[in-house]
Amino acid sequence: MAKGVCQSIVEMVAAGPDPSFLTFFTWTKSIKHFAVPGKGSVIFLDGSIDGVQRKVK
């Protein structure tokens, strides 16, 4: 998977768009994967530094 991600980044940089687009695209795909199996209509995401550090621990 890492090889594929690296290749994608190289191709994105060569194509010229802002490299942060790949990060945004990955974030939106992740949200989709959270939402698809869900049965509710609201998703709460804690994007604060403290929230991320708690999840990583």
C-alpha positions as CSV (number, residue, x, y, z in Angstrom):
1,M,0.0,0.0,0.0
2,A,2.8,2.4,0.8
3,K,4.3,1.9,-2.6
4,G,0.9,2.9,-4.2
5,V,0.6,6.0,-2.0
6,C,4.2,7.1,-2.8
7,Q,3.5,6.6,-6.5
8,S,0.3,8.6,-6.2
9,I,2.1,11.5,-4.6
10,V,4.8,11.5,-7.3
11,E,2.1,11.5,-10.0
12,M,0.2,14.3,-8.2
13,V,3.3,16.5,-7.9
14,A,4.2,15.9,-11.5
15,A,0.7,16.8,-12.7
16,G,1.0,20.2,-10.9
17,P,-1.9,20.5,-8.4
18,D,-1.4,21.5,-4.8
19,P,0.0,18.4,-2.9
20,S,-2.4,19.1,-0.1
21,F,-5.2,18.0,-2.4
22,L,-4.2,14.3,-1.8
23,T,-4.5,14.9,1.9
24,F,-8.0,16.4,1.5
25,F,-9.0,13.6,-0.8
26,T,-7.8,11.0,1.7
27,W,-9.7,12.8,4.5
28,T,-13.0,12.8,2.5
29,K,-12.6,9.2,1.6
30,S,-12.1,8.3,5.3
31,I,-15.2,10.2,6.3
32,K,-17.1,8.2,3.6
33,H,-15.9,4.9,5.1
34,F,-17.1,6.0,8.5
35,A,-20.5,7.0,7.2
36,V,-21.3,4.1,4.9
37,P,-22.0,1.4,7.5
38,G,-23.6,3.9,9.9
39,K,-27.3,4.0,10.6
40,G,-27.5,7.6,11.8
41,S,-27.5,10.9,9.9
42,V,-24.9,12.7,12.0
43,I,-21.1,12.1,12.3
44,F,-19.2,13.8,15.0
45,L,-15.4,14.0,14.4
46,D,-13.0,15.5,17.0
47,G,-10.2,17.0,14.9
48,S,-8.6,18.9,17.8
49,I,-5.0,18.1,18.8
50,D,-6.1,16.7,22.1
51,G,-8.7,14.5,20.5
52,V,-6.3,13.1,18.0
53,Q,-3.7,12.5,20.7
54,R,-6.3,10.5,22.7
55,K,-7.2,8.4,19.7
56,V,-3.5,7.6,18.9
57,K,-2.8,6.5,22.5
